[in-house]
Amino acid sequence: MATPPPHPRRVLVTGAAGFIGSAFLRQLLSAWPDVQAMTFDALTYAGHRENLEDLPGAERHTFRQGDVAEGEDVARAFADFAPEAVVHLAAETHVDRSILDPAPFLRTNVHGTQVLLDACRTAGLRLVLVSTDEVYGDRSDGVPATPTTALRPSNTYAATKAAGDLLALAAWRTHGQDVVITRCTNNYGPRQLPEKLIPLMSLRARAGEPLPIYGDGLQVRDWLHVDDHAAGLLAALARGEAGRVYHFAANRGRTNLEVVQAICAAAGADERLIEHVEDRPGHDRLYTLDDDATRRDLDWAPRRAFKAGIGETVAWYLENPAWCRAVAGEGLTTFLEANYRDRQAAERPS
Ligand SMILES: NC(=O)c1ccc[n+]([C@@H]2O[C@H](COP(=O)([O-])OP(=O)(O)OC[C@H]3O[C@@H](n4cnc5c(N)ncnc54)[C@H](O)[C@@H]3O)[C@@H](O)[C@H]2O)c1
């Protein structure tokens, strides 16, 4: 095994009971055999202990339930674990929910990020802030956003993530704080909550249920496998430069319709299940990132091809019904499904 680069030995990971956080934690523990990790997670509707089962190097991992927006929770975790660096993934992440109720997004994504920034500054720790391509808003002109492109978020989720990024850059500029920001395109892979497109459509396709797609379904997204994102985060943690923004992308846009068609093929479902429903308000048509500088400076590149990756991902959801049941619940009622039900009700003869 290659010798890992110099790296922090004690890493606190916020949001590691979620989709990307748990994939990152797995890579952190397996790539760096001398690392100790703490998961710091509030276990909201999106966070699940099931995502932390079968961790490699589980004996080097501890779990702490806590809220990033509560200074005392963060202070106690820092005092008990004594981290050398923090990777911050905890967030409210579902755009549809942010349209319905902005409050938790402001609390976690804005205030919570500032709480962590303050704690890291006091303790003199590196903070890697995990952000998103959505902060740039619609790129319908097709020009990929660079790390210096102006932020023009279109929805509350994206606006609160942009606010977190700006607070981090302000802390770097004002205090010389060691912050690294990463922005990534859409992730796919195992353990994503089935309120999001790929797991939701996989489960519905297999059940032979209608597949509601927003509007014409021609919105374009770039899909990166979560393990490729996790590898990028590890590189940013070890080698990222303070004050910089790194982009991670697969550089291959696909329409939502193409993605759902690929899911139908993988799940053995009929594409005629696809139904177009009223579009999400403010729905961006295209996101695209220029990640040349990241590839060069962090020596990073994605390894997983979408064609193989989507098949494996759909299979994972279909082969893990116990996981799906464990994480499912009231929280899985999505805006998308509600929209669909409203339309069905409107069309039903009275
Ligand atoms: N999913 C994507 O495609 C994508 C793409 C780019 C960037 N991101 C960013 O990556 C990060 C992780 O996204 P994800 O898809 O894994 O999210 P997720 O919704 O699956 O998980 C979020 C986790 O954060 C925890 N959390 C929420 N509020 C908290 C709080 N106040 N205190 C502590 N923990 C809290 C939840 O319990 C959950 O475990 C987010 O910051 C998101 O903005 C996601």
The ligand as a Gaussian input file, in Angstrom:
#p B3LYP/6-31G(d) Opt

LIG

0 1
 N      -25.745000      15.276000      -2.373000
 C      -25.148000      15.990000      -3.322000
 O      -25.298000      15.690000      -4.511000
 C      -24.225000      17.137000      -2.945000
 C      -23.490000      17.757000      -3.956000
 C      -22.597000      18.788000      -3.604000
 C      -22.468000      19.157000      -2.274000
 N      -23.197000      18.548000      -1.310000
 C      -22.984000      18.947000       0.096000
 O      -22.436000      17.834000       0.762000
 C      -22.839000      17.821000       2.130000
 C      -23.450000      16.478000       2.481000
 O      -24.573000      16.253000       1.626000
 P      -25.419000      14.897000       1.704000
 O      -26.101000      14.752000       0.412000
 O      -24.568000      13.820000       2.240000
 O      -26.502000      15.300000       2.810000
 P      -27.486000      14.405000       3.683000
 O      -28.763000      15.169000       3.737000
 O      -27.502000      12.991000       3.202000
 O      -26.799000      14.381000       5.130000
 C      -26.715000      15.528000       5.923000
 C      -26.251000      15.089000       7.309000
 O      -26.095000      16.273000       8.111000
 C      -26.698000      16.019000       9.388000
 N      -27.145000      17.306000       9.934000
 C      -28.119000      18.107000       9.436000
 N      -28.261000      19.190000      10.237000
 C      -27.338000      19.067000      11.237000
 C      -26.980000      19.864000      12.351000
 N      -27.622000      21.019000      12.620000
 N      -25.969000      19.459000      13.136000
 C      -25.323000      18.284000      12.892000
 N      -25.634000      17.465000      11.861000
 C      -26.630000      17.858000      11.046000
 C      -27.850000      15.054000       9.096000
 O      -28.263000      14.351000      10.255000
 C      -27.239000      14.159000       8.030000
 O      -26.545000      13.078000       8.613000
 C      -23.793000      18.986000       2.294000
 O      -23.094000      20.061000       2.863000
 C      -24.233000      19.313000       0.875000
 O      -24.559000      20.680000       0.751000
 C      -24.084000      17.544000      -1.618000

